[in-house]
């Protein structure tokens, strides 16, 4: 069975969000509660070896949580 990993683009977004989570002093559980998902879901996303990732609705909610723009999670240039 082939394992589907996250793309470089997905990884960039995930690491940006993790960086903001840590800057704000939030645990995975605290972020999960604010986002309305399980803490296990955040753990799976932050584990780069799983296929779980944020969707556009998550990015919008995360921008509200972190008081920033959803664009702050995206790279300035395309990722090859």
trRosetta pair geometry for C-beta under 8 A, 3 or more apart (Angstrom, degrees):
i j d omega theta_ij theta_ji phi_ij phi_ji
4 51 5.1 45 87 -99 97 121
5 48 7.3 36 -166 155 104 76
5 49 6.8 -50 -119 -140 101 40
5 51 7.2 -123 -116 -86 20 68
6 10 3.9 -122 -173 91 105 132
6 11 5.2 131 112 -55 122 81
6 14 7.0 -4 175 -8 165 143
6 48 6.0 -99 35 -158 126 72
6 50 7.8 34 -35 80 104 47
6 51 6.9 162 -63 -129 72 40
6 53 5.9 130 -115 -74 114 124
7 10 4.7 103 51 5 75 100
7 11 7.0 -137 96 -3 42 87
8 11 5.6 -53 -147 37 33 114
8 12 6.4 41 152 -27 64 101
8 79 4.8 -152 112 146 113 131
8 80 7.7 -6 70 80 155 33
9 12 5.7 -49 -152 27 30 114
9 13 6.8 26 153 -14 62 104
9 75 7.5 -105 -130 6 73 121
9 79 5.0 175 -79 52 74 131
10 13 5.9 -60 -155 38 32 109
10 14 6.2 30 152 -18 68 110
10 53 4.9 -58 -155 -125 122 146
11 14 5.6 -56 -143 39 32 112
11 15 6.1 28 160 -16 67 108
11 48 5.8 39 -116 -131 105 118
12 15 6.1 -61 -149 39 24 106
12 16 6.4 26 153 -21 62 108
12 74 7.8 60 116 -146 119 36
12 75 5.4 -22 160 -48 154 110
12 79 6.0 -158 -26 -63 147 154
13 16 5.7 -56 -150 34 30 113
13 17 6.4 25 156 -15 65 107
13 53 7.7 71 79 -169 123 107
13 54 6.4 -123 132 48 126 121
13 59 7.4 -55 -166 -97 128 116
13 73 5.1 49 -144 159 82 103
13 74 6.8 -1 -94 -90 95 52
14 17 5.9 -59 -150 38 29 108
14 18 6.2 30 153 -19 65 108
14 45 5.8 -164 -129 159 115 91
14 46 6.4 170 176 -105 112 48
14 48 7.1 157 92 -93 151 84
14 53 6.7 -91 -66 -132 116 84
14 54 7.0 169 -87 0 74 106
15 18 5.5 -50 -142 38 34 114
15 19 6.2 42 154 -25 64 103
16 19 5.6 -52 -151 32 29 115
16 20 6.6 26 151 -15 63 104
16 72 7.2 174 167 134 130 71
16 73 4.8 153 99 -142 136 61
16 74 7.9 -99 30 -30 169 19
17 20 5.7 -52 -149 37 35 110
17 21 6.3 41 150 -24 66 104
17 54 6.8 109 -26 -31 164 152
17 62 5.9 -37 -129 -169 117 153
17 73 5.9 20 -60 -125 87 118
18 21 5.4 -50 -147 33 33 116
18 22 6.4 30 155 -16 65 105
18 46 5.5 109 -91 -121 126 109
19 22 6.0 -57 -150 38 28 108
19 23 6.3 32 151 -22 63 108
20 23 5.4 -51 -144 36 33 116
20 24 6.3 24 158 -12 66 109
20 62 7.7 104 84 171 144 108
20 66 4.9 -2 168 -123 136 148
20 68 7.4 -105 -129 12 145 147
20 72 7.8 84 -73 125 140 123
20 73 8.0 -66 -9 -90 140 88
21 24 6.1 -66 -152 43 26 104
21 26 4.9 -91 -165 68 76 105
21 28 7.5 43 169 -87 150 51
21 31 5.2 -29 -127 -69 120 146
22 25 7.4 39 -178 -75 34 29
22 26 7.7 -97 -71 49 22 67
24 66 6.6 -121 -49 -117 143 84
26 30 4.3 -135 -160 89 87 122
26 31 4.8 101 138 -55 132 88
26 34 7.6 -51 -146 7 146 137
27 30 4.6 99 48 5 76 100
27 31 7.1 -144 90 -1 41 85
27 39 7.9 -4 127 -135 98 123
28 31 5.9 -58 -149 40 31 108
28 32 6.1 36 152 -24 65 109
28 39 5.1 98 120 -161 96 90
28 42 4.2 172 -166 103 95 131
28 43 5.6 63 177 -62 159 76
28 46 6.9 -104 -105 5 122 145
29 32 5.5 -53 -146 35 29 115
29 33 6.5 32 155 -21 64 103
29 39 4.0 -15 -97 -99 66 136
29 42 7.8 -149 -63 44 28 140
30 33 5.8 -51 -151 31 31 111
30 34 6.6 26 153 -13 63 106
31 34 5.8 -59 -151 40 34 109
31 35 5.9 22 155 -12 69 115
31 42 5.7 117 85 -115 113 154
31 65 7.3 90 -142 159 77 157
32 35 5.8 -65 -141 46 27 105
32 36 8.0 -124 168 46 54 13
32 37 5.1 -97 -152 81 81 74
32 38 5.8 -28 -172 135 136 17
32 39 4.2 -139 12 -82 160 54
32 41 6.4 130 -125 55 113 97
32 42 4.8 -114 -69 -17 100 126
33 36 7.7 35 -179 -69 26 33
33 39 7.9 -1 -36 -64 76 90
34 65 5.1 97 141 -121 133 128
35 42 7.5 128 41 -72 144 111
35 58 6.6 27 -161 -142 123 85
35 61 5.6 111 -134 120 74 132
35 62 6.8 5 -102 -75 113 76
35 65 6.8 -43 -72 -48 77 152
36 61 7.5 -84 21 -169 107 160
37 41 4.3 -81 155 64 119 149
37 42 6.7 134 95 -43 117 83
37 58 7.9 3 -28 -112 141 112
38 41 4.6 110 61 -7 79 98
38 42 7.6 -145 100 1 52 80
39 42 5.7 -48 -156 35 44 111
39 43 6.4 48 145 -21 68 105
40 43 5.4 -54 -149 38 35 116
40 44 6.3 38 153 -21 67 103
41 44 5.8 -52 -148 34 31 110
41 45 6.5 31 152 -19 64 104
41 52 6.6 -158 -159 -172 66 145
42 45 5.7 -53 -149 35 33 112
42 46 6.2 23 157 -11 67 110
43 46 6.0 -60 -142 43 28 103
43 47 6.2 27 156 -18 65 107
44 47 5.8 -55 -145 37 30 109
44 50 4.7 -73 -171 84 84 163
44 52 3.9 55 125 32 112 153
45 50 7.5 -83 -79 74 22 117
45 52 4.9 -95 -75 117 61 104
45 53 5.9 116 -132 -111 91 32
45 54 6.3 60 -143 -43 142 76
47 50 5.1 59 90 1 104 107
47 52 7.9 55 57 49 89 111
54 58 3.9 -133 -159 92 92 139
54 59 5.8 109 143 -55 127 77
54 62 7.1 -19 -146 -19 148 142
55 58 5.1 104 50 6 61 103
55 59 7.4 -117 105 -6 36 89
56 59 5.5 -49 -149 33 37 114
56 60 6.6 39 153 -20 66 101
56 70 8.0 37 -159 -162 71 149
57 60 5.7 -51 -151 34 35 112
57 61 6.5 30 153 -14 66 106
58 61 5.8 -60 -149 41 32 108
58 62 6.0 33 154 -21 68 109
59 62 5.6 -53 -142 38 29 113
59 63 6.4 36 155 -24 62 102
59 70 4.7 74 145 -144 105 109
59 73 5.8 -136 -141 51 105 152
60 63 5.8 -52 -153 30 30 113
60 64 6.9 29 149 -16 62 102
60 70 5.7 -28 -88 -76 52 131
61 64 5.6 -53 -155 35 37 113
61 65 6.3 38 148 -20 68 105
62 65 5.4 -51 -145 36 36 114
62 66 6.0 12 162 1 69 111
62 70 7.6 97 69 -111 91 75
62 73 7.0 58 99 -60 133 145
63 66 6.3 -65 -137 52 26 94
63 67 7.9 108 166 -74 54 2
63 68 5.4 -107 -147 79 73 67
63 69 5.9 -14 -148 178 128 14
63 70 4.4 -73 -51 -64 144 63
63 72 7.1 136 -115 34 94 108
63 73 7.5 -105 -72 -14 91 115
64 67 7.4 21 -173 -74 28 43
66 72 7.7 -129 104 81 132 143
68 72 4.4 -37 152 14 129 156
69 72 5.1 123 64 -20 74 93
70 73 6.1 -49 -174 25 53 110
70 74 7.4 43 138 -16 71 108
71 74 5.5 -64 -156 35 49 113
75 78 7.3 125 92 -107 125 9
75 79 5.6 110 24 -47 162 100
